[in-house]
Amino acid sequence: MPEIFNDMKTMIINGSPRREGNTARMCRAFAEGVRSRRSDASIEIVNLYDYDFKGCRSCFACKLKGAATYGKCAVRDAIAPVLEKALEADILVLASPVYLMDVTGVYKSFLERLLFPKASYEAGYRSLAANRMQVATIYTMNVPKEMAPERVLESSEYFIGHVLREPRRVCAYDTYQFDDYSRYEVEVFDESRKRVRRAEVFPLELEEARDLGRSMAVAAEA
């Protein structure tokens, strides 16, 4: 079930299967930033892995002339209410860990369902989104910054920006993956160095997420 903290509407979409992992912690840090600026903020964190849904089915109901479904995803499943609430938010956060140099499959499926209905085939590919909310992206990854898949992330963010608004990004790099590294075959990683980084650098990345939350709460007030 979603976590609802408590009227500025903030929707945080967590595309990680780990409810207490690095991505979840970054999401909560962002929420803390928003709340530090707006104590009355309504903040909902949605964990996508809690929902049974698929990506776009290519039914094109969202492109039918004169139809009630024009500009809307016609599939009525578990994620449909989340899509509607996300499009009405004042602040929308889209968060994912990086797997195989890309966002998770469930996150990508959510983006398909969220963005494609609002990306019209009208002249200039006009956006049908009535609400151009503040948007943030959060990514966490096991690799250092110099190995981050920038082009892949920018590709998704291009469509987010076209349909909604250009997102502001915050990342956590070179993350600590396992509770006990000795149980896994991980010869390519130096666990002791990772542990030090988790203690010294990850708190700074969490603070970046808090700062972004505070900044976007200010921007949403304008």
Sequence and secondary structure as in RCSB ss.txt:
>XXXX:A:sequence
MPEIFNDMKTMIINGSPRREGNTARMCRAFAEGVRSRRSDASIEIVNLYDYDFKGCRSCFACKLKGAATYGKCAV
RDAIAPVLEKALEADILVLASPVYLMDVTGVYKSFLERLLFPKASYEAGYRSLAANRMQVATIYTMNVPKEMAPE
RVLESSEYFIGHVLREPRRVCAYDTYQFDDYSRYEVEVFDESRKRVRRAEVFPLELEEARDLGRSMAVAAEA
>XXXX:A:secstr
  EE    EEEEEE  S TTSHHHHHHHHHHHHHHHH TT EEEEEEGGGS   S     GGG TT TTTTS   
 STTHHHHHHHHT SEEEEEEEEETTEE HHHHHHHHHHHGGGB SSGGG B  S   EEEEEEE SS GGG  H
HHHHHHHHHHHHHT   EEEEE S    S GGGS  TTS HHHHHHHHHHTHHHHHHHHHHHHHHHHHHHH 
